[in-house]
Amino acid sequence: MNQAAFRATLRNQPAFNLNPNPYGCLIGYDTQLSKSGIGARRTTFPVAAGQRVISGKWLGVAANGHDQRVQAMRDNTERYGQVSRFLHWGMALLILWQFLSAIAHALIKDTPLESFLWGTHKPMGLLLLVLVVIRALWALSNLANRPAAINKLAKLGHLGIYLLLLIIPSLALLRQYGSGKPFEPFGVPLFAGFEGEEINWMTAPANLLHSWLGWLLLLTIIGHIAFVIRHRRKANEVDVLPRMWG
């Protein structure tokens, strides 16, 4: 259906505000159309700043370039914005790096490759923790506009990944301080260290749980990826990948 047909059909529909997506289009989806015999459908119209557009029952005015850039950064109910995507894929690369360094430390210890990878493990872990906190705060600020979880299992899975990503590096950071050893990630003096015995209550939790929780995180991420693939391949499932990728 072309734009003129939509205008003719929906001339008397109530108006709502509609923000443009990052690509300079207004996207509407209206189940009311099915009642008119036309059939509900997703419709995209390219727009210019200030142009009035009708799409579904939505009536809006296209924003200017600045507003479009702001909207592109923020999440909406259809997809995640540029900030969420940057944090998601940046963290994914860091997590991959962390597991590569852990595997190298376990399998090829005392080799030049292991020395290089393992030497980055702690600084990268701290960076990952910082990004997790930023991502959690950003998610809370966009909570009302984010794509809804497809079911309770997916919501619990995401929550579990967030918690593990917070707990694992936090335990390691606590152990680092309690060990009395200095810590200068990326050349920044974070802990000066101290002389004497280590603080057992700070080091014991990470000694007991850090590795095991790390492998649990890996299994959780593998499950997350498997469900994304499943939802993408099955015709009757919601394809969630475009929310973060497409």
Salt bridges, closest charged atoms under 4 A:
ASP75 OD2 - ARG146 NE 2.81
GLU78 OE1 - ARG42 NH1 3.17
GLU114 OE2 - HIS105 ND1 2.72
GLU237 OE2 - ARG230 NH2 3.68
GLU237 OE1 - HIS231 ND1 3.00
ASP239 OD2 - ARG232 NH1 2.68
